[in-house]
Amino acid sequence: MTNRPEYEALVEASLRGQMAEEIATFDRMKIDLQKHHMGKYVVIKNVALVGIWDTFDSAAQEAVSRFGRGPYLIRQVGSPPISTTRKNRRKTYERHIIKENEK
């Protein structure tokens, strides 16, 4: 029987692998997407482009209605990639807090 931390680590590793495939799919399509859909939001699931939407909310709503909690990739065409490491997410969050406090 697998204990909970080991199980969670296995699930997280599996999700990272799936997301790496979705990101690679986006990267393969990126040039064409930038030519024809700059600024739009795409959903990628199972290494396939699901669709293209004008807003993040509409892309997310469709992804959730079709696939539930995921995983799937929602990405704005032309935006820089978001780091997937916890350390970098923490830094981004901390920068956001600092900016909010400076207002």
Order of alpha helices (4+ residues) and beta strands (2+ residues): alpha-beta-beta-alpha-beta-alpha
